Amino acid sequence: MKTFQPRSACHVSSRVQRLDPRQESRCSLALIMLMSLATLCVMATTQTLSAHDTKAVHVYSQR
C-alpha cells in the first residue's frame, strides 16, 4: 500500500536542496535575528505592562 505524501513536502525538499551553503547560512542568520527581535519586543512589552500595572497579582504567596 502506498503511503500518502503531500506534494508540498516534495516541493520544499527540492527547494532546500537548491540552496547553497552561503544562502542557507544567510537565511539561518536572518531567522535568528528575527526571533531575537521578536523576543526583545515581547520583553519590552512585558516590562511596560508590568510598570503600568501597580495592582499586579502575585502568583506566589509568602508563607
Summary of the structure (lengths in Angstrom):
residues: 63
radius of gyration: 22.2
end to end distance: 62.6
largest distance: 63.2
contacts: 90
relative contact order: 0.06
helix: 70%
strand: 0%
